[in-house]
Amino acid sequence: MSFLEPNAFSYLTVSVIMFALGIIGVMTRRNGIVVFMCIELMLNAVNLSLVAFSKMHHLNPLNPADPTTGATGSMLVFFVMCVAAAEAVVGLSVIIALFRNKLDIDINNVNIFKW
């Protein structure tokens, strides 16, 4: 392993930074689309950490003696990406419906319980 080759800890550091930026964005922003993008950023941070942990621990449940990286982390990332795609479709449709009804995507001004 050379000095410039990133290891799993550098991937985890990037993942923590991405997740923290996503949390800060969700907490501070009021625009619905920006909040939605910050949630997607947090999901991608989780994906990156899953792959990093899979690389770090060389998980291969079919053959524990195999030194190559197993597919466990990649399979989890695939399922998380499927959930993220479904969440993107539902989230964007809700944002578009709110914009059509209220003509505003500021999440502080939206109250769905008011008639």
N, C-alpha and C positions, 0 to 999 in steps of 0.2 A: 504494500500500500504506500503510495507516494504521499508527499506532504500536501499536494494540491487536491488530492482525491477526497471528496467529502465523505464523512462517515455517517452513521445513523444518528449520532448526537447532533450534528449540524442540521440534519433534516428535522429532528425534533425541535430544535431551536427555532427554525423557520416556521414550523407548525404552531408553536406556542405564540409566536409573534402574530401570525395570521389570525389565530383564534382570539387573541387579545384585541386586535384591531376590529374584528367582527363584533365582539362584545361592546367595545367602545362605540362603534357605529350604531348598534341597536339601541344603546342607552341614550345617546346624545342626539341622534338625527330624528327629524319629524317627517321627512319625505318618505312615503310608503315604498317607493322604488328603491331608494337608498337603503332602507331597513331590510328590504327583501334581498338586495345584493350582499349586505353584511351577513345575513343568515346563510346565504350560499357560500360566502367566504369561510364561515365557521365549519360548514360541512366539508369543504375542500381541505381545511386544516386537519379535520379528523381523518380524512382519507390519506393525507400525507403521513400522519402519525401511524396509521395502521400499516402502511407499506414500510415505514422505517422500523417499526417493531418487528415486522415479519423478516426484514433483512437482518436486523440485529440478532434475532434469536434463531434464525434458520429453521423456521417451522416447516416440517414436512410430516404430517400425521401418518402418511402411508408407509414411510420408511424412515424411522428416526435416525438410522445410521447414515443416511444420505446427507453429505455436507452442503448440497446445493439448497438454495432458498426454495421453500415450498410455496404452494399456491394459496395457502390459507389467507394471508393478508390481501392478496389480489382478489380472491373471491369475496371477501368482506367489502372491499372497495367497490367491486362491481355491484353488490347489493345496495350499498349506500348511494352509489351513483344512480341506480334505478329509483330509489326513494327520492333522491334530489330532483330527478327529472319529473317525477309525478308531483312533487311539491312545487316545482317551478310552474307547471301547467296550472295547478289549482291556485297558487298564489297570484300569478299574473292575471288569471281570469277574475279573481276577487278584486284585485286592484283596478282592472278595467271596468268592472261593474260599479265599483265605488266612484270612479271618476265620471262615469256616465250619469250616475244619479246625483252626485254632489258637486261635480265640476271642480273637485279639489282632491288632492291625494295627501294632504296633511293629516297624519294619523291622530293628531290631537283634536281636530275638528270633526272627525267621523264618530258618530254614535249610532250604531245600527239598531238600538232599541227605541230610538225616537221615531215617531211617525211623521 
